[in-house]
Amino acid sequence: MLIAESTRRSRLSVLYGILAQSALSQFDANPPKTRRSAYFQNLITLLEMYRYETLRQPSHRAVLDRRETTKREFQQENMEAEVVERALKAAHNAVYATMSKEQMVEHLKGLFLQITQKDFNLAAKDIRHAKLFLETFAKALRN
């Protein structure tokens, strides 16, 4: 394993795009018992951040990371968070337009929690909408 200092931060839009695509692939996992719940748990965290509008809070630093955050890094981090937030809003409006933000988050949280608990008795409509939400979110992040 290579250990080196990383001076570049990961782009949030890329990371969350990978997360959405990975979660999408889990819906088709065969057999369903092999689904990896970590993707859905991370999506629940993202949805909570969207609900409480905490996506733009400064990211936490490692204990030994002594570098100062430059103004440019701070602005870049805010722009990335804004891209993710816009993508979530786009997916929300495209799939769950009749629900408030809180209702949508609670609905998806419940669905993703069922998946993480290996509950396979999910309504086809709910699965279809969740997949469409993730597809729309991932697509919006790429634009």
C-alpha positions, 0 to 999 in steps of 0.5 A: 500500500502506498502512503503519501501526502495528499495535497488535493481534495476529492471533488464532491460531485465525483464522489457522490456520483460514484456513490449514486452509481454504486447504489444503483448497481446494488438494486440489481444485485443477484441474489439480493442478499449480496447487497452492500448496505454501506452505499445506502447508509452513505446516501442516508447521510447525504439526504440528511445533509440536504434536509438540514442544508449542511452540505456547505459546512466546511469539511472536517480536517484530519487531526494531523492535517496542519495546513491552513485552508486557503480562500481558494480551497474554501470557495472551491469546496463551497462550489462543489457543495452547491453542485451537489445540492443543485443535483439533489434538487433536480432529482427531487423535482424530477421524481418526487415533485409532489413531496416536500424536502422533508417528506422525500428525505423520510421516504427515501431514508425509510426505503434505504433503511429497509434495503440495508436491513435486507428487507426484500418486500419493497413495492416495485413503484418505490424501487423504480422511483428510487432508481430514477432519483439516483439516476437523475442525481448522478446525471445532474452531477455530470452536467 
